[in-house]
Amino acid sequence: MIRKEAEESRSLKIERCNADFAVIGGGMSGVCAAITAARQGLKVILVQDRPVLGGNASSEVRLWILGATSHMGNNNRWSREGGIIDELLVENTYRNPEGNPIILDMIILDKVKQEANITLLLNTAVYEVTKIKADQIDSIKAFCSQNATAYLIKAPLFCDASGDGIAGFLSGAAFRMGAELAEEFNEPMAPDTSYGELLGHSLYFYTKDTGKPVQFTAPAFAMDVQKEIPRYKSFNAKEHGCKLWWVEHGGRMDTVHDTEQIKWELWKVIYGVWDYIKNSGNFPEAENYTLEWVGTIPGKRESRRFEGDYILSQSDLIEQKVHEDGVAYGGWSIDLHPADGVFSDRSPCNQWHSKGIFQIPYRSLYSRNIKNLFLAGRIISVSHVAFGGTRVMATCAYVAQATAVAASLCLKYKKLPAELYQENYLPLLQKELIKTGQYIPDVSWEDKEDLIQDADLQCSSNLVFKGFDRENCFFKVLSVAAGQMLPVQSGRLPSFTVLLKADSTTLLNVELRASSRYGGFTPDHILAVKHIELQAGEREVSIDFDVVIDREQYVFVCFSINEKVQLAYSDERITGVLSVFNGVNKAVSNNGKQLAPEGSGVDSFEFWCPQRRPEGQNIALQFNQTLHTFAVGHIRNGTDRPTVQPNAWVADPADQVPSVEVSWNEVKSIRRIDLVFDTDTDHPMESVLMTHPETVMPFCVRNYHIEDEHGKVVYRKTGNYQTRNQILFDTPLQTKKLKVILAHPSVHVPASLFSLRCYAPNQPES
C-alpha cells in the first residue's frame, strides 16, 4: 500500500533522455525521418503527441498518402517517392490492399518499433524549449498525459516535423503564416483577400451497409446543410472518407489556436450531412447505412511555415528549377483552396500542375536563425503558393528523410545544418541520400565505395527490345487518345507496324511526340504526323516517321481518338515501358488538358497518363530494328528508376535462368549487398480507402539467390515484394565473384534489376 500525506510537496515524474537526433512529430514526416536516422546509426527520440503514428495518414484522420504521383493524374512518370516512404507504401499495399487505416497504423508502428535506435514517446506533447544561446536549442520538455511523466530531451540536433512547428515556434525560429503578396516572390498565383490566405482543416466519416434499415437521429448541434452549405447537392450516400476532402473549414481563423473551434464547426457539418443523407428522402440507397466512424481530430493543411536560407516559390515549381543543393522533389499540383472551404460558393480547390517534378533544395530544410533545427513536413521554407505543391504527405516525408541523412553527416563531421551547404558537403549528402533510395532529379552520382563500379559485369541475356509480343494480342476501341512511351537512342527512329481494325473507311491520325523539356514526360513537342487511310477490316499498318532523334530520351507514339478504329494491345509488360492516355482524371482536376489563365505563370499542356491495372496494357507495336537494349551496365549507373532511359537490366524472356555475374581480379570482403527491384514507381499506392488489385507489383522479382565464386548459395530470397533489398552478412563474405540468379516475375514480365551494389565492412546501413 502507498499512502502519502496531504501536505507533502509533489512534482511530476521527470525522465531525462539523451539522443543524437530528436524528432518532434510522429506523422509520416517524423516517422520517415526517425527510421532513416536510426538506420544511419543515430540514437533517435521520436516524440508524438497522439496515441498513434502517421498523423493525417493515421486512423485518427484517414487521409491517403500521396505525393508526386498524384493519383496517376499528371505527367510525372515513375515519380513515387523513394526511401522509407516507398518502403512503407509498398509494405502497406502488400499487407493492406483494402486500405484499412487500422492496419496502416499497425504497419507504421511495427516499422518504428523494429528500429532499436529509436525511443518512441507516444501521447507526449512538447511544451517548452530551452536554449544554449539565442540561436541554438539545448533541450525540449514534453509531457505524456498517459503516464503523468515529463521528459527532458537533450540532443545536439532537432527536427521539427510536428505540423504546426511547436519546437520551432517555442525556440524563436522565424516563421510565416498566411499568403505573401504577389510582388514578394513574383507569384501570379498569390491569392487575394477574397480568396483567403490559409487552407483549412477537414474532418471525415466512414459509413457501413448493415444489411437492414437503420434510423438516424441527428444531435441538436447538427447543421442544416441545405441552408448553410452552397454545394450541399454534391454530397452523396456512396462517398465517404477522404473523398470528402472538400469538407473544409478554418481558413479565416487561426489554424493553430482555433483548431478545437474549427473541429466543432466541422462536427456540425458532418452530422448535418449525415442527417441530410438519411432523412431528406433524397437518398433511398442509404436506408441500410450507418455511421461507422467519425473523425475526432481534424486533418490540418496549413499553419506556420518556417524560414530557411531559401524560400521555395511558384517559379521554382512551374519552371522546375535545378538547385545545386537539391535533395528531394515534389510533383503535386499547386493546390490552393478558398479560405471559406465548404461554406464557399467557389470551386473547392484550384489545382495547377507543372509539366514535371520539381526539386526541393536543402536550404529550405533548416531554420535560418536556429542553428541546430531541421525543418520537415509541411512547415518547410516555402511561400504560401509553393506550399500548395509541397504540403502533401509523401512529399513531406521525402524531405524529412533528407534531414535525417543530413543530421548523420552533421554529427560525423561536427557541423551545423547550414554548414553542410556553406562548406560544400552537399555532393556527399546527395550521394548518401541516393544510397538510401532517395532519387534526386538532375543529380548524377558516383559512389567510389561501391565495389561493383570496378567489377567486370556479365549477364546471361539482355532483352533486345523491338516491340511487343502479339501472340495473344487483343483489341480496344480508340475512344480515348492512346500513346505508347518508348525509350530510344540517338539516331534514326526505326519504322514499325501496328495492328488495326476499322469498322468502316476512316482516317487515323498518328503522331510522334517528345517532351520539350529534356527528361520530362509531357509530350508537348510534335516531331512528325502521319494520316493513315483505313478501310473496313483488320490490317497491319507500317509507319515510318522518318525522324532522327538527337539524344537518348522517351518518345510517344500517339493515336488520336477515332471510335471507328480498334488498336491492338499486348499483355507483355516491361520495366521502363508503358502506355499513356489523354483521358480525364477528376481526382486531380485533370480534364485531359490544362488551360492556364492568362498571366497565371502556369503552363497549358495535355495530360497523357497511364491507366490503373488491370488496364494499361502496352500497344502492340513492332519495330523493324532494335529500339533499346536493356544492358547489364545500367545496374551501376546510380539511377534506380526510369529517367531519360529505363536505367534497368532486363533479361530476355526466353532466358530460363536469368542471371547477373560480378567478378573481380582479387578477393573482395563484402559486408553488404544492395539490390533495387522494380515496384512500379508510377503506382501511387494510396494508403487508405482505395483498394488495389495487386499486393505485389507485376515487375517485381519475387525469387532470387546469390552464389559465390564456388557456386555456394550465400543468400536466398523467396516471396520478395519490396523495392530495396539490403543483405547484411554477419561475417563479411570473401569472394572474387558473385552471381545473382533471378526468376522471371511471370510469363508476361521478364526479370529486371535497377541496381546491384556491394560494400566492404564499415559502411553504414541505409
PyMOL commands that set and color helices and strands:
alter all, ss='L'
color gray80, all
select helices_A, chain A and resi 28-39+55-57+70-72+83-95+101-113+166-171+182-185+225-228+232-234+241-244+259-279+284-286+314-318+341-343+362-364+377-379+384-390+393-413+417-422+426-435+451-454+586-588+632-636
alter helices_A, ss='H'
color red, helices_A
select strands_A, chain A and resi 13-18+21-24+44-47+118-121+124-133+136-144+149-154+157-160+175-176+201-202+205-209+248-249+289-294+305-306+326-330+334-336+350-352+358-361+373-375+456-459+464-465+474-478+482-488+491-492+496-502+506-514+525-534+537-543+548-549+553-559+562-570+578-581+593-594+605-606+618-619+622-623+628-629+649-650+659-676+704-707+713-717+724-742+752-753+755-759
alter strands_A, ss='S'
color yellow, strands_A
deselect
rebuild
show_as cartoon
